[in-house]
């Protein structure tokens, strides 16, 4: 298993996700979105695995003010996410081509 946890700011769900993998002694890599810009391939994988509706944090006041919150095409959304990773709902947990958004231990339990 090659787990990566993408997060912009340490929110409660990110802390819970890190704790989940630590308690199970599953090694993971924390990816700070402020320090490690996402590549186009990574963003596309996230969009394909999670979906446009769930990937953007539409509850966040700052995100609602950004035009990308209302994009409905990947061609528009990918550059916006790459420039503004704070648009994403975090944590995004990746295991190869499998991707989840938020705290989802019921899915992680099935990963091998």
N, C-alpha and C positions, 0 to 999 in steps of 0.2 A: 504494500500500500504506500502510495506517495501522496500524502495529504498536504494541501496548501490551503491556508485560511487567509482570505483577502479581507482587509478591513481598513477603513479610513481613519476612524476614531474608535477608541475602545468603548464600545457600548456594552450593555448588559448581555445581549445575545452573543457577542464576540467572546466575552469572558466565559460564558457558559460553554460555548463550543470548544474553546481551548481547554477548559477543565475536563470536558467529556473525553477528549483524546488523551490528555495527561493521565487521567484516572485509569484508562485502559492500556496505558503504556504504548500507545500508538504514536510513533514519531510524526511530527507535522512541522511545516514551515510557515511562519507568520509572514505575510506579505503586506507591508504598509503601503497603501495606495498613494500616499503622499511622496514616498521615496522611490517606489518601483512603478513607473508608468506601465500601464497595460498595453500590450501589443494588439494589433487588429485581430490576429488569430485568437487570442485569449478572449477578447470581447465577443467575437463571433461565437466561440464555444459556449460562453455564458448565455448569450441570447438564445442559441439553439437548445441548450440544456434547461434553461429556466423559463424563457419566454419574455417578451418585451414588457408585458403587463406587470410581472412580478419582480423584474430586475431593477426597475426604477423605483426609488423611495418616494412614492406619490403622497405620502402622509406628511413629509417634511415641508415646512413652510418655505424654506429657501429653494427647494427643488420645484415647488409649484410655481415659483416666479420665473423659472428658466424655461425657455421655449421647448427644450428637449423633452420636457415632461409630457408634451402633447404630440411628439413625433410618433408616427405609426409605420415608419419604414426603417429597416436596418441601415440602409445607406446613409441616412441622416443621423441616426442614433449612435452609430459606432464612433464617428469623429467627436461627437459631443461627449460621449463617455470617456474617451481617451483624454480629452482636454479637461474634463470636469469629473473626476472619479467620485466626487462627493454626491453625484446623482444616484449612485448605486445603493441599494438596500444591502446592508451587511449584517453578519458576515456572509461571504460567499465561500463555500467550502468546495474544494475541487479534489477529485481523486481520478487522475487520468482524464478520460472524457466524460466522467460523471460529475455533475455540478449541482449543488443545492444552494438555496438562498435562505438565510435566517437559521434559527436553531432547529435542526431536524434530526434528532437522534434515531427516530424510527427508520429513517432511510440509511443513516450511517451504519446502523447495526447490520444491515444487509450487505454492506460493502466487504469485499475480501481482498 
